[in-house]
Amino acid sequence: MDTNRRALLRRLGATGGITLLAGCSGDVPIGDDEASSDETKDDTSPSVAIADQSFDGGSVTVASATLPEGGFVVVYDDRVSRLGASDLLSAGSHESIEIELPSENSYVSVEDWSERDEVSVVATLHYDSNDTEAMEFTETQLKEDGWYRRGGTRVQSRATLNVSGIGPGDEESEDPTGDAMVWHAMTSSETETFEESLSIYNDENDAEIVSEENGDLRNNVETTLDSGDGPEMYRWAQHWVGNHYQRDFLYDASDDIDINLEETFSEAAVQAITVGAEDAVVGLPVGGETVSLLYNKDMIDSPPETFAEMESIMQEYNDPNNGQFGLSHPIDAYFASAWMHAFGGYYFQVNEDGEGVTGLDMDETKRGMEFIRDRIWPYVPADTNPGPQQAVFQNENAPLAVNGPWSIGTFEDNGIDVGVTSFPTIDGNTPSPYTGTSMWYFSERMYDDEDRRESALNYASWISQSEERQLAYADAHGDVPVLQSISADDLGSQVAGFKGSYDEGIAMPNHPRMSSVWTPTEDAMYDVLQDGADIDSRFDEAAEMIRVEWEERSGLSGRLSPLAERSVGRHL
């Protein structure tokens, strides 16, 4: 089965070939080869059954449904666009349930079927999870625990509607805008560079890729895609990938793009755009960033190459009693990641089975925390938040800083001659910070129209492989090019410094489980530095907290901690 077909079946809840025949009971979930022979069924087991039928407008009939806790029967079409829902049903079994199609909450009109003979539909069961007694199709109500499940699989039944009796509608449907639609939330200066690139592409390729600036990008992307609408592509950092992939918002273009990813892009960029056990390609990268070591050129003649040299500089300038420090360094799980990874430890990684695991209780990770406590913490201000730390370097009260490209403008506006270098080695160990990669996400809308999909993918392939455009972004905004063909010698000194750390870095994990790691990690770091907690026991405790949360939540959030979200997402 080809990748995209498999992905489409996954959107319908399938894990293999569809073997549920139209009209069969929902007791056999879509994708299961057969019902489990030893599964016990009783009168309280959730079930639903819908049979093949003709439809020329009006309603469809769901033959039967059993909802042990009450709720709704909801009907979707073969593109997973909602069609309609029943009224609130009481707990128990029901027969001959009439559902108006399309309903006022539908994202499909009957006219959409005027050129078709048949439409596949799926009947599912939902709880009344927010107790409103109405199926509102809000994000809250459609969260995962809103579906009735049995054995971890959504209870559902599939059937075919004969819609040949539906004639053309009175109104012609409006054609989608342009050849493809892309959304972004760039700053005004970034938008100017982007629109220049887009204009070049459209002119050279006789294309019409249409862009739209979208301030509340995440919310709007998730809401529109959830309703069957939205853009073909959207641009953001990679840390939404795991959550959006799990929620079936993304298109796997593995079979569509003709690019050798490993030979074309940096390792961190490839890690950012691939997800899942099959390494689905859900976007293409256009730029990277990370934190690195900054230095005041008026205070230091040349940057340190080893940590011993860096420590000597910090010792020379450190005088906390007089407001002088050796280093400006926000300390949280993101900013401190370089040191925490330096000795082979990690907060989180994906194992060979595709499962997310934490390494907070590993000796190597604890050694990273010991290094921060003993050899970083003595030289930084006690307030670890970004604002106070930035002020120290900005006011020339520290010769060194750990920060990202987003801070350069502020420092320079305050008269600091900023140099950027990669992290110095520690007795032969290389600090590896988390990296962020800005990418064009391939949305599930690419399943809907082959021509628009091709247009969007062509643009993404062009912009991601254009040395000229990546150098333009590097020059204008400090983005690290992700093309292997661009070396540090091609860049300005500041971007070259960030590139050194990016190339040595580790892609911030895009796995949904990562969302549970940030807060316990940062709480443990705070307790060690501020309260003198024992590293060994405190990090063991944090690791256990993460594993318990994974068991309870199944890692479905996919969001960064608020601090990490501010530190990473808004800059890309």
N, C-alpha and C positions, 0 to 999 in steps of 0.2 A: 504494500500500500504506500503511495507516495506521501511525502511529509505533510503537504498541505491538506490532503484528504484526511490524514490522520488527525491533524489539528482541528479540522472542521468537526470530526466526530467527537473530539475531546470537548469542543464547545457544547455539544449536545449531551455531555455526560458520559461519552463512550470511552472505553479503553481498548477496544478491539473492534472486530467487525460487527455490524448491526445484524442481530439475528432475531430481534423481536418483530414478528410479523404484524402487519397492520391489523388492528382489531383484537390483538391478544391482550391479556391482562397485564397491568403494570407490575404484577408479581415478578416478571422477568425484566430486570433493569436493562436499558439499552446498553449494549456492549458486552454483556455477559453471554458466554456461549450457551449456557443453559441455566435454569434455576438449580440452586443447590439442592441435591436430593435429600439432605438431612435437615434442611431448614424447617423449623417448626412454624406453622402459621395458625393463628387463631382469629377469633372474631374481632380482636382489638388491633390486629396488624394493619398498618396503613396500606391502602391499595387504591388503584384507579384503573379504569378501563374505558377506552374510547374506540369505536368501530369506524370502519370506512363508511363514508356517506356523501351524498350530493349536497352541494351548497351553492345557492344562487343569491345569497344575501340573507340577512336576518340572524339566525342563531344556529349553533351546532349543539348536538346532544352528546353529553358524556354519559355512557351507559351506567356506570356505578362508581362510587368512591367511598372509601372508609377512612375517616379522619378521627383517630382516637381522642384528640384534644380539640376538635373543631378546627375551622380555618376556611381555606378557599381552594377551589379548583381553578387553575390558571392554564390558559392555552397559549402556546407559542407557535410561530411558524417555523419553517425549515431554516430560516436564518437567525433563529433565536430572537426574533422580534416579538414582543408581547402582542397578543391579539385581544384578549379579554379575560375576565375573571367572573366567577360566580359571586352571588351574595354570600355573606358570612354563613357558613354551615355549622350546625351544632355538632357536638361530638357524637360519633356513631356512623352508621352506614346510610348512604343515600343512593337513589336510582333516578335515571332519566333527568339529569341536571342540564338545564338549558342555559347556554352562555351566548350572549349577544356578541357577534363579530362584525366589524370591529367595534370595541367599546370606546367610550370617551377617553380612556387612558391608552388606547392603542396607538402604536407607532406605524401602523400599516393601514392603508385604505383598500377597500374592495377593488377600486380601479387598478391597483397595482397588479391584480391577478387577471386582468382582462385579456392578456395575451397568453395565458397559461391554461392548460387543461386540468392539471392536478397540482395540489399543494399538500406537502407533508406537514402535519401538525403534531405537537407533543403536548399532552395533558400532564400537568404536574400538581403537586399538593403543597400548599403553604400554610404555615401557622399564622395566626393573627398575632405576630410577635410584638407589636407595639400597642395592642389592645384598643385599636381605633374602630374596630368592627367594619373596616372598609379596606379593600386591597388598593393601597395608594401607590405602590411601586416606588416608594422612596428608597434611598440607599439603606436606611436603617431596616426597613421591612424586607429588603432583598438580601440582607446579610446571610451568611451561610447557615446560621441556625434557623433561618426562616423557612427552609425547605424540609419537608418530611423526608426522612431517609430510612432505609433498612439495610443493615450490614455496611454502612458507610456510603451507600449509593442512593441517589435521589430516586424516590418512587415516581414512576412516570409510565405513560403508555403512548404509543405512536400510532397514527392512522393517516389515511389519505383522503383528502377532500376532492371530489370531482367539481371543478369550478368552471367547466366549459360553458355553463349557462350564463355566466357573467359577461355582459357586453362591455364595449368601451365606455368609459365614463364621459360625462358631459364636458368636463374640463381636462385640458391637457396638463400632464404633470410638468412641473418646472424642472428644466435640466439642471444638473449640478453645476456649480460655478467652475469655470475653467477646465483644464485637463486634470488637475488634482488640487486639493486644498491642504495647506500646511498651517499649523498653529505654532505660536511661540510666545514667550514672555520676556523678550530681551529688553535691555535698557535702550534709551533713545540712541546713544552712540553705537551700540551693537546693532541695532536695527538698521542704522544707516549703512554699515558695512555689509550686513546681510542683504538688504534690498539691492545694493550694488551688485552683489554676486548673483542674486536671482535675476536681475535684469540682464546681466551678461548671458546667463544660461538660456533664458527665454528667447533672447534675440538670436543667439547662435543656433538654437535648435528649433526655431519656429514653434515654441511651446507656450503654454499659458498656465504655469504653476502659480496659483494664487495664495498669498500669505495673509494671515490675520493675526494681529497682536491680541493676546488674551491675558489679561491681568491675573485672574484667578485660574491659572492654567490647570492645576491638578483637579480641582473640583469640577471645572467645566469639561475637561476631557473625560473624567470618570462618569459624570452624569450623562453626557451625550452618547458615549459609547455604550453605556448600560441601556440606553433607550434605542439603540440601533442607528444612531446618527453620529456626526462628528467628522473630523478630518482624516485624510489618508495617513498623514504623518504629523508628529508633534515633536518639539525639540526641548530636551531637558537633560539633566545629569542622569546617570544610570541607576540611581538608587530607587527608582520606581519599578524597575524591570521585573523583579521577582513577584511583587504584589500584582502588577498589571498582567503578567503572564498567567499567574494562578487564577485571576479573575477573568481570563479569556478575553482580554482587551487587545491582545497583540497577534500579529500575523507572522508566521515563520517563513522567511524568505530563503531558506537554505537551498531550495530547488530553483530559485529565480535569479539569484545574483551570480555572476561569473567573476568572482574576485578571490584570489588566494589570500585569505584573511591573515594568516600567520606570516606570510612574506610581505604583506603590504602595510600592516598596521603594527603598532607597538603591542607587546604582550598584554599590558594593562588594558588597552583599548579593546582587544579581542575578548578578554575576560568580561568586559563591561557589556558587550552587545550580544553575548551568548548566554543561554539559560537552559536549565533542565537537563535531565539525564541524556537527552539526545543532542545537546548543544544547539538548540534552536537559535537561528539568527534573527533577532527581532529588531534590528536597527543597524545603522552605520555611524561610525564615530566622526566627529569633526574637530574636536579640540579637547585638551586635557588641562588639569591643574592639580596642584597639591601644595602643601606647606613645605617650606625649606628654610635654610639658615640665612638670615639677612644680617648685614653689618653696616655700620656707619663709617663711610670711607674717610671722614674727617677724624675719626678716633682710632681706626685700625688701618695700617698700611696694606696688609694683605690678609685674605681670609684664612682661617685654620683648615688644614687638611686632615688632621687627626684630632681626636677628642682631647688628647693630652695638651695640644696647642690651644684648643678652645678653652679648656679648663684653666690654663695659665692666664689667658686674657680675662676670664671671668673673675679670677682671684684678684687680679690687678685692680679692677674697677669696683669690686663689690664693697660697699660701705652702707649697709641698710640704715644705720643710725642717722646718716646724713642724706638719706633719700637717693643714694646711688646703688645700682645693682649691676651684677655681672651679665644678666640676661633678662629679656622680656619674653615671656612664654606663657600664653594661655594653657592651662592644663585641663584637658578633658580627654575622652577616649579618642577623639579625632586628632587633636593637636599633638597628643603624646604618642600616637601610634608608631612613629618612627623608632623611638626608643624601646617601646614595648615589643616590637617585632625584631629588634636587633640581635637577639640571642636565640632565635628559632622558635619563640613562642608566638601565640596568636590569641585574639579574643574569640575568633570564629573562623571556620573554614568548612568547605564542602568536601566530604569524603568520597571515596571511589563509588559508593552506592548512591551518590547524589543527595545524601542527607547532611544537613547542617549540624555541626558539632562545635562545642565551645572548648577552648583550651585554657581558660582562666586558671584552672587548678594545675596546669603543667608547671614543672620546675623552671622551664625556660621563660615562661610568661612572668612568673614571680621574680625571676632574676631581672627582667626588664623593669618591673616596679621597684625593685631594690635600687636599681641604677638611677631611676628618677628621684627616689627619695634621698639617696646619698650624694648624688653628683649633679643633679639639676636643681632640685628644690632649694638647696642652701643659697642659690644665687638669684632667685626670682622673688618679686613681691608676694606677700601672703595672700592677696586677693587674686585668685587664679582666673577670674573672668576676663574675656577679651578686651573690654574697654579699659580698665585700669592697667592691664599689661601693655596695651598698645601705647598708652599715654607715657609710660616710662621711656620707651624708645623714641617716641615722637618729641619728647622734651629733652633729648640728649642726656638722659640719666641712665642709659645702658648702652654699651657698644654693640651688643648682639640682640637678635630677636628671632623667634620662630614664628613665622606668619606666612600668609599666602599672597598671591598677586593682587587681590582686592584691596590690600592695605597700602600698596606702593604709592598710589596717588595721594592719599592723606599724608603720608610721611614726607613726600616731596613738596607738597603744598606748605608744609611747616619747615621747609628749608633743610631737610635731611638728604644728604647725598647717599642714596641707598645702593649698596651692592648686594648681589644675591649669589649664593654658592650652594652646592649640594651639602647634605649632612656629612660631617667628618666621620671617618671610620673609628671604631672603638676596639683597639687591640685586634685589628683584622676583621671585625664584625661590621657589617654594613647596615646602618639604620634604614628601615623601609617604611615610609609613611603611606597611609591610605591615599589613593589617588581617585579623583573624580574625572569622568569622561563625559563631555557633552555629546549627545547623539541625536540623530533623527530616529524616533521610534516609529515602527511600522504598525499602524493600528489595524484592528480587525475589520475595518471598513474595506481593506484591500481584498477581502473575500467577495465583495459585492459587485465589483466591476473590473473586468480584466484590463480594459484600456486605461482606466484611471490608475490601477495598480502599476501598470507598466510605466506610465508617465511619472508617478511618484518615485518608483525605484530607479528610473533613469536619472532623475535629478539627484537623488541621494547618492548614487554611485559616482556621479560627476563631482559633486561638492566634497565628498569624503576623500576623493583621490586627487584633488587639484592642489598641487604644491603652491601655485600662485595664490589661491584663496586662503590656504592655511597660513602662509607667510603674512598675508594681509591682516588676518586676525591676530597673529602673534605680534605684529608691529603696532597695531591699533589698540589691542585690548590685553595683551600679555598671555594669550592662550598658548599652551604648549602644543605644537604640531604633533599629530599622532601617526604621521607617515614615517616609515623607517627610512625613506629616501631623503628626509630632511635631517641634517646633523646639527649639532650645537654651533658649528662654525658658520651656519647659514643664518644665525639668529643674533639679536642683540644680547648684550652680556646678562641682563636681568632674566630674560626668557630662557637663555642658555642655562643659567643657574637652576631655574625651576625644572627645566627639562632633565637635568642630571638627577634630581630627586624623583621626578616622575618615572624615569626609566628604571630607577632602583626600587620603585614603590610597589605596592600591592593594591590591585583594584578593590575599591570598597565593595564588599560582597553584595550582590543583588538578590540574594536568596531571602524569601520572606521571613525566615526565622531570625535574620539579623536584627529585626526590629526589637526583639526581646533582650538583646545583648547590651544596648547602650546604657540604660539607666542603672542596672546592677553593677556594671563595670565602673561607671563614673562615681557611684556611691561608694564603692570599695576604695577607689583611688582617693576620694576625699577623706574617708575615714583614716586611711594610712597617713596622708600628708598633714591633715589638720588635727586629728585626734590621736595620732600615734598608734593606730590599730596594728595588730600583728598581721603581716602580709600573708603568711601561710594560711592561717585560719580564716582571715577575712576573704581572701580570694577563693578558698574552698567553698565558703558560704555563698559567695556571689555566683559561682558556677552551678551550685545546687539550685539556687533560686531560678536561674535561667532554664535549667532542665525541667523544673517543676512547671514553669510558665509555658514551656513548649507543650508539655503534656496537657495542660488545661486549655490552652488557646489554639493549639495546632499551628501557631505561627502565621495567622492569616492577615495580620495588620499590615506588615511591610513598610511601616513608617519609621523614620529615624526619630531619635529623641529630639525635643524642641531645640536644644542647643546644637546638636549635630546638623539638624535641618538648616538652622541659620548659618552655621559655619560652612556648609557645603553647597546646598541647593541654590540659594539665591545668587551665588556668584556665577554659576553656570547657566 
